[in-house]
Amino acid sequence: KKQFHYRNKRKFDQFFAKIFNLYTYVYSTWKSTKKAKPPTFHLEKLWINFQGPNEFNPPHSHGGALSFVIFLKIPIELRVENQDYKGLSAGPGGITFLYGETEDRCITNHSVFPEEGDMYIFPAWLKHWVYPFTTDCTRISVSGNVIDKIELNKLKKANGKE
């Protein structure tokens, strides 16, 4: 129910530039590929989420090149609810990333219950969802979308006209 978008994202540019440069370095090392020029990432959207009892995000994906979520506050009551959960999913307050079609003979998802301060960076096209919880508390996270190119024909001129 509560989600606020930041319009002035520039104050976060330096912080996120360092993170996504590190992401690019680690990814290219893992892939054993060196590009002549690594991509430059630009923060496209940034928002803060206040998730309360019985709220959830169904399976969805984002626009852009990369997406991220940073978990700022995970109340102890939610941690207890998750620890008491009996099941195979991430449980109350968890997040699941889905890669590929569901197949009984394969692992096609990764579920986690985040800790405060965790940051997950993932391809924007990767489907994911957030599980509801019933505890009377609020979990706070910051999410955003990052682009690796700017389409010049979509930029607005200074006077607001295209």
Secondary structure, DSSP 8 states (H G I E B T S, - for coil): -EEEE-S--GGGHHHHHHHHHHHHHHHHHHHT---SS----EEEEEEEEEE-TT--EEEE--SSSEEEEEEEE--HHHHHHHHH--SSS--TT-EEEE-S---TTS--EEEE---TT-EEEEETTSEEEE----SS--EEEEEEEEES---GGG---TTS--
